Amino acid sequence: MAQHQQRSTGPAAASLLIVATVEGNRPVWPVRSAWRGAVPTVGGLAAPEDVLRHAKPVALASRTERSLVAALAADRGQEVLEQAGRSGDHQTAAAVAAALRLADLHPDKALSLLTWVRSGGGDPATLRFIRRYLPGLRALVELGPGLHAVVLADGAGLGLLQIELLRGAGLVAEADAALQQLPDRPDVFLARNARALDEGRADAVIEATEGIEPADEATAMMALQRARALRESGRAPAALEMAERALRVPDTGQGLELAALAERTVSLRTVGRDAEADLSSADHEALQHALTPPPGEEAPAPIVVTVPVEPVVPAVAATEPAAAAPAPTADAAVPTAPQPAAAAGPRHESPLFGRDLADALDDARARVRRQPRWGMAPGMFGGRPHRDYLAEVDELIRAGQVDAAESLLLGLLDAVDAEVDRGEPVDDTHFLTLAGLFARSGALPEELATLERLTDTYRRAGSEAPEPVQRRVEQVRTELLSLDRAAQAAQA
């Protein structure tokens, strides 16, 4: 049981979305894009090209970085492929983007690029360019016949797309071998089960899904695979029970619901409950009709296709190193948030805003004070782990919605504090991001209050705050005292 529960946890499970597959094995992808990709935003999944059109290179971006952003936004395929074939900064990011763009247009060329990307090792999701301009990038993948999903575009996720393209090219043995080499996680388990079912190995699926408890999108789909395997093994009543359990899982998408209705209908028919099967079939047909795009709207390409047929595949497998966080040093500065948009500049002429220092600090501490979150599990906010919000926070900041980012971060701080109360180590990412936002907007009292709260969180965890945090606390206090004295002198 514990083994199966493990399959439904972690970022890969949380980001997995089963896509509705309608007649003719046609996936109804959740975004209208020329890419086989999507980017999570505050408003839901968005097409990568739409996200890139609104992207603004950071102030210190290199010329290579700026040119790649511009080339991707304008769909200038030759420039992208040239960067993918030229050793240097963002070479791997360019190859990933080109592969996702070419997957439907020229699958053989996309396969060459994906093979090169994955040969270098490392996790493409950690590439600085991807994290900065396409945070949380997803891949749209066919895991098996009639099974399509949105998965993380990390090493394993791109591996699943590579396997799909290998099968499409008739390289079945190579695809099977690559599938077995991927790490054990939910989307990979689903792909392996789909392959076993396609080969008629129902017993293998029954064994692989033994004890599965449908609780989310991933495990509910595994339960449906188990239901099919049970039905094909002559155990239709057990298959029907499993399909019903999958259908009752809350907060799943319409793709999962459509698949569950299809399996329930077949299982009901198999056990002879034809009247109920007719009703279930009607529900399935109604949902499929609602999800099927009208004629002429299928697989639209909203941008002009300018990608050449022949990509420049790198000759040497060299990937861009992942941006690892360096260990704090005695001279390290406190990390700050990404630079907000121009509209999010300093909001006040003075950090004290006409108040005396004591009142300003009282107001700031009240603002960032921990709030009771009844019914919220430790480490969770809005039903999701607090770490899952990193991309959304970045998106809000980049869009200039700093007030919204600050409000979200305050809620995430409560999730971190609850996690620390349970004995987990301190994850100070949200604290430092919020403190950085306050610092950039000139809200020094709020910055100090946030760092004081972080210091207290470390203290409750049985440790001291890192030296850079302690040093910044003293710097802000000194600056505020100096400002306060200057204000008093001006009034005298």
C-alpha positions, 0 to 999 in steps of 0.5 A: 500500500505504501508503495502505491501511495508514494506514486501519487505524491510529489511535484510530478503527481500534483502537476499531472493532468489527464487530457480528454481523448475523444473519438479517433484518439484525438486529445483535447489539449487544454491550450491552443498552441503550436507547441506541445507545451503549456505554462501554468499561470495564475489564470490556468495553463497558457500557450508558451508562445503567448507567455513569451510574447509578454516576456521581458528580459531581465535587466542583466540578461545577456545578448544571447538570452535576449535574442532567444526570447525574441526569436521564440516570441516571434516564432523565428525557428531558424534562430532558435535552431541555430542557438540549439546547435551552438555551444554556449548559454541557453543552448539546451533551453533552445533545444527544449523549446525547439523540440516542443515546437517541432513535435507535431510539425516535424516529429523526426527532428523533434526526436533528434533534439530530445535525444540530444537533450536527454543524453546530457543528463540533468533536469531541463526544468532547472535551466535558468532560461526555462525557470525565468521565462517559462516557469513550470513548463509542461509537456503535452504527451500521449502516454499510450493509446487513448491516454493523453496527459499534461506532465512536467517538462523535466527529464522524465516528462521530456523522456515520455514525449521522446518515447511517444515520438519513437513509437510514432517512428516505428521504433517500438523496441527502443521506446520500450527500453527507454520507458523502463529506464525512466524513474518511477513516478505517476506519469511513468507508471501510467505509461508502463501500464498503458503499454502492458494493456496494449500488449494484452498483459492484464496480469502485469497491470493488476500486479502493478496496481495492487492496493491502489487507493484512488485519491487524485488525478494520477491514482484515479487513472491508475485505478481505471487501468486496474479496472480495465485489466480486471475486466479483461481478466474476467473479473467484471464486478471488481472492475466495476467497483474500481471504476466507480471509486475512480469516478468518485474522486473529487477535484479531478479534470474532465479528461479523467471523468470521461475515461471513468465514464467509459470504463464504467459503461463497459463494466456495467454492460459486461455484468449485464446491467444494461439499463444502467449502462445505457444511462452511463453511456448517455453521460459519456456521450454528452460529456464527449460532445461537450469537449469535442472541438467544433470542425475547423478548430482542432489542433489550431496553430495560432502563429505563422509556421516559420520553422525550417525542416532541418534543425541544427542538432548539436554534435556534442552532448553538453547541457547548460548546468542547473542553477544550484543555490550556493551555500550562504557565505559570510559576505552573502547578501539576503536573496531578494525577489525578481525585479518587479515591473516598472509599475511596481516601483517605490510606492511611498516617498518615505518608509515611515509614511509620516508616522513615527517609527513605533507606529510604523513598526506596529502596523508592519508587524500586524500586517505580516503576523501569522494568521490562524488557518483553520483546517489547513494541513501543515505545509499546505495552502489552498489545498496545495503544497506551498512549494507549488506556488513558486511559479505563480508568485513569479508570474504575479511579480513579472506581471507587476501585480506586486500587491497580489504577490504579497498577499499570496506570500503572506498566506504561504508563510503561514503554511511554512510556519505550520510545517515547522511546527510539525518538525520540518526544517525551515524553507525560507524561500517565501520569506525572502521573496516577500522581504525582497519585494518590500525592500524594492518598494521601499517598505522598510518596516514591512521588510524588517517585520518579515525578517523578524518573523523569519528569525522567530521561525528559525528559533522555533525550529531550534536554530539561528537564522542564517548570518545574511538574514541577521545582518540584514535585520540590523541594517534595516533597523539602523536605517529606520532609526536614522530615518526616524531621527532625521524626521524628528530633526526636521520637525524641530 
